[in-house]
């Protein structure tokens, strides 16, 4: 994993440019011609048969509608080519780590969903029919630092993004939960804090208490009884921590581990710079020798578009997750 993301992305672009250009030339040219002819025919028919009702602005509106229809539906199919998408993902994984493998689909869905639900990310009991869910795809599996690793795209009722499951070299006696504060990027002044304190019926305008109340009310992933303080103002500004023991939380959430989580959060925020500040969030769960992590992107992954046929944001997010897994094992074995 010595390459930077820009280097990896450049190699992918150069390798798959011929295939991309071939798809563009073959499909889009035919679809463009067909779309243009259909639009021209429709305009002529309307002008001939309903000439008295047909003003110039109708022609303009129709042409604009045809253009956007072409951009959205006719020119779009080439980018949705499953074969092209799989080639991009396989090449990406091979560049990052040859020991990892990529598969668009995986036969055993039930165990992965059970792992997800066992963390109670959504505060719910695992559904009974977890083996038949269609919301899993794009599996990256293998070993990182000699430990089993698995990443997949997951689309459930209350979650859409990346789910990571990895084995680590240190066995945690208990559990640690880390949840990103969704509003941490908003600059809250004293007036806002006072309003929140009033809404939450708190006696104090202490920001920490308001954060705790807000995020405990918004999710069951970290119940109030599990919330722990770890004496790190920087970390607790962005994350809420839960554990069965404050000693466990402070012992295993070392400075290096917290720095890794903060760096991952910042990388995800960089990917999200032009979007909703709350549309990417990170939840982390460490229990025994198993770490479960979800990155909520609120959008479909690995779907090429005309703007980004190489799925740049999705690949960058995956690379951040893979590098986090590598560094995490290195840090906790020090």
Secondary structure, 3 states (H helix, E strand, C coil): CCCCHHHHHHHHHHHHHHHHHHHHHHHHHHHHHHHHHHHHHHHHHHHHHCHHHCCHHHHHHHHHHHHHHHHHHHCCHHHHCHHHHHHHHHHHHHHHCCCCEEECCCCCCHHHHHHHHHCCCCCCCCCCCHHHCCCEEEEEEEEECCEEEEEEEEECCCCEEEEEEEEEEEEEEEEEEEEECCCCCCCCCHHHHHHHHHHCCCCCCCHHHHHHHHHHHHCCCCCHHHECCCCCHHHHHHEEEEECCHHHHHHHCCHHHHHHHHHHHHHHHHHCCCCCCCCCEEEEEEEEEEEEEEEECCCCCCCCCCCCCCCHHHHHHHHHHHHHHHHHHHHHCC
